[in-house]
Amino acid sequence: MVFWCFDFGSYMIDVSIYIEETKKALLSHSSETDWNVIERCIEFSKKVHKEHLRLNGDSFFIHSVEIALIVAKELRLDWATIGAAYLHDVMEYDSTIEREFLEKEFGLEIAKIVDGFTTLSKTSYQSKDESRAAGFRKMIQISTLDDMRILFLKLADRVHNMRTLKYLPKDKQLQKALETKELYAPIAHKLGLYKIKSELEDLAFKFLDFENYRKIANFLDEKKEQRDTFISETISELKNILETLSLKGRVDGRAKHIYSIYEKMVRANKQFNELYDITAFRVITTKKEDCYLVLGEIHSFYKAIPGRFKDYISMPKSNNYQSLHTAVVSKTGKVIEIQIRTEEMHLIAENGFAAHWAYKAKKSAETKEQTQINTLKKIVKHWIQEEIENQEKNPSDLDKSFNNQNRDIESDISDEIVNREIYVFTPGGDVIILPEGATVLDFAYAIHTNLGNQCSGATINGSIAPLRQKLKSGQVVSITKSSNQKPKAEWLEFVVTSRARSKIASIVNQEERDQAKQLGLSVLEKECSKFGLNFNKLIKDNSLEERAKTTRYANLTGIAIAIGYGKLDVKEILEKLIPESKDALLKKREQEEETRFARFLKKFSKKASDSKSGVIIDGLENIMIRFAKCCNPIPNEAIIGYISIGVGVTIHKKNCVNVENFDLERVVPAFWQNEGAFRPIIIDIHGSNKVGLLSEITKVISKMELNIESITSSKETESNTVGIMLTILVSDIEMLKKIKAKITKIPGILYVDFRRTV
């Protein structure tokens, strides 16, 4: 082994210790052959930096040695990245060294990483005003990297620079600390490098706000003995839980890092001594299923805090982070935050995507590596998109910060950036990627057009869901289809994907067009018959088609469609198609229509004493009344009447979605005649399958002196729940709200909803 010692006046640095540690870390997941290449990198770096000193007096070679140690030991990266760490700044300090030379001497991988690092390092800023622009430019560069190991190496370089930041002038300290806080710490967080992220945040905080940093550090020192005792006791309790379950594993506990404590103080507007959850614990198991066993036992031993449980194992974060998070109250009343995960999950939690290269020799899949790199790029691009959106909200800053070249780059990148996405599963386990806000119907169309067209419903995680139900990541969706189903115009009101919208609109528009055409032709035929003309004969001899060409519709089909859509008055167009005046016949037709309407009123009238609807129609007496199926009004809701030929008067809610399409001449005022009118409503109840649940529900209904028209129930064996549907008669909407509130309070009830029926 070669030993290097450097003499800097009053002290000596034995770099051989660092190099030996680096080698030991590398050989735990690589081969001896790789180290031979690295030794050549070390010799070359030593030669290049022979006369280069940092401000703290160290040789730049020492800087390279320490970065290589971070890369090997803390990030656990591969031999090529370690070799590049020793050479990371040789191109910067010797302009005669080019990529081709490095590739010839040390191989393609090392040369590529060093060259990329050098390019990335050239972006800098000179003043505070340029900081955001420089940071943004650097993020754009990161998103275009061919090899994300360049980024890991840059983070290692930044960690060591921050550890030695005190030797720089004050203005440089603040500049580097700000860049670290706003750019490099967030990048480390995005990539799952939580240990690196925490150190960078603390070091940046120390230089940006030393007063608060010192206060929190002092507080932690003062409470150290008390905190250590609490950590030791809690670790013992958690170890006992592992022993109770006869599981292998380990437990550790620590105080949270300084900057995270500061953020918590600011967020909660509290002083240090008011915080109760400044410690965190980890339980590391050997198997994934053991994590859930430990979680259950922890919740039995301690009191769980509602709303603080997160399952990142079944739903990992975008950077592959997996863990169970929970917060509980200890026996002494202190809040404890606990993370539960396996050893492999822990490695990824500590080293994020960098952990991939630690296993490259074992799992070796070139495709897997490219997938990881693409995922990393997507993460950074997502972040860039957020920055673009933030800048768009404040265009003045954008104008100050970016020149035209930056705008061009921003435009190119944003074209490639994907929208916010959710990941939903088919019953077979396939992943369907959809935008946030996507519905069941969007999911169906994403699988196949025919499945979307015939989609009649779905189940989400085994529970029935409507077509408009918005989906969330991790849900398993099964589509129900029916051959009788076809796309409807109202579907366009809630689908969000362009695929679904275009497929629905295409079919709906064509169907509406066909229907409008048939309706228009039918109206034309009837109008022609009023004038004693044979419509079919006019079509066969092409006379109507020829006259249609003189209009702006060009042909008879266009005219028929316009009539069907209500965009064209049939009387007006017939005057052009049939020039002869028929005023007398038109007048006669209007008289006949009035007579027919009078017969309609007589046919559907009845004695007021026979009415049970409880509704009075203004201006009409003894008229047949029915309630609209679309909105089914409840007594005391605002209502209107709509005269339907051949039916009578249909009662709608005033805010019914169909009202805006009504012919105003057929709308009549309506109001409830008296109190005591009842309407049927279905109460939909979902609850635990426990003895006596139905009895408690019916008891509530009986106490309110209401009649139950029908009861149906269904049991869901897998979830041990039961669904109950009650049809009851209610007199007004307020009564319905009271029923819902009372049933909801019954123990075991999961949810209560109601829907109108007829």
Beta strands, then each sheet from edge to edge (+ up, - down):
strand 1: 5-8
strand 2: 11-14
strand 3: 249-255
strand 4: 279-285
strand 5: 303-304
strand 6: 310-311
strand 7: 324-329
strand 8: 335-342
strand 9: 421-425
strand 10: 431-435
strand 11: 455-460
strand 12: 463-465
strand 13: 477-481
strand 14: 615-617
strand 15: 625-627
strand 16: 639-644
strand 17: 648-653
strand 18: 667-672
strand 19: 679-688
strand 20: 708-716
strand 21: 721-730
strand 22: 749-756
sheet 1: 1+ 2-
sheet 2: 3+ 4- 8- 7+ 5-
sheet 3: 3+ 4- 8- 7+ 6-
sheet 4: 9+ 10-
sheet 5: 12+ 11- 13+
sheet 6: 14+ 18- 16+ 17- 15-
sheet 7: 20+ 21- 19+ 22-
end
